[in-house]
Amino acid sequence: MAIVALDTDKFRAMFPEFSNVADPALPFLFDQSTDYLNNSEYSLVEDVVKRERLLYLLMAHLAYMRYGDSDGNGKKGLAGRVSSASEGSVSVSLDMGAVEFRYAWYTQSPYGMDFWQATKVYRMANYYPGSVYG
């Protein structure tokens, strides 16, 4: 089984909204992505094309959280959805809603939510009928 190598041009083509992130930052984001998704021959995601797509989603999530995108979205230093806002004396309230702690971090960007949903199959238990003790 192969491992995924960072293809900067491919990442840029998939996520043009991160044109504001400098090229030298991309290898760091890729390496950090492998902290969340194993990129070795022992990865649960055996399909290298799918693993590349998932790693790039993680890179986009990390870029969104750290640098924001070229439209000024992300990188707010806030966690959660805006549940209320006022204008006079500026007030903002944030809420995670009914989100389990184990995936709350991923809900901070659309890329993280895509990753979480796409990897659902890898977090499910496998059931094998029958008994090995019979």
Secondary structure by P-SEA (a helix, b strand, c coil): cccccccaaaaaaaccccccccccaaaaaaaaaaaacccccccccccaaaaaaaaaaaaaaaaaaccccccccccccccccccccccccbbbbbbccccccccccccccaaaaaaaaaaccccbbbbbcccccc
